[in-house]
Structures are given as C-alpha cells and as structure tokens.
C-alpha cells in the first residue's frame, strides 16, 4: 500500500457537480471498498475551493479511476508520502 496526499481544487461554478459526485463516490466506496482508495484523512478545505486528503492506495488503478471520475470538475495532484524508515533503508542499501 502507498499513501498519498491529494491536493485538489475546483472552480466555484462546479460546486454543485462536486457535491453530486462526492455523494456518488461515497456510495461507490461503501459498496465496493476494495476498488477505491481508503481515506486516512478525509477531504478538508484549506481555502477557497481547494483542499487536501490523505489516502492509502492498494493499486495504481485506484488513482487513475479517481482522476477520471472527478474530471473535469476537480483538479487533483497526487504526492506520495514516503515513510522515513523506508527512505533510510533504501538509502543505506543503495549507498553501501
């Protein structure tokens, strides 16, 4: 599993569609949770029409499906969160 912070933003005129899609996404995730990323930190707004979430992804297709689902109303940027212990281990292995 890979954790990502997802930064997102939308235009105010898309708010009604964002709400509609959000309710649909919640229902789909409840019905088939294995097909969707798991929220570790649910969506939170950080300003005007923008915010972030933290998710756990089992398969890369979950990101692709999310991008397609929310397009074009919501712009998303996925940034992987790398555990410091994993980073240190990888560094030590490659710098022997």
Number of C-alpha atoms within 10 A of each C-alpha: 10 14 20 21 17 17 19 19 18 17 13 12 9 13 14 11 12 17 11 10 16 13 10 11 16 12 12 13 14 11 11 9 12 13 16 23 24 17 14 13 12 10 16 13 13 12 8 10 14 18 16 19 17 22 24 19 20 16 14 11 13 16 18 10 14 14 16 10 13 16 11 10 18 20 15 19 13 17 12 15 13 11 10 9 9 10 11 10 10 11 11 10 9 7 6 5
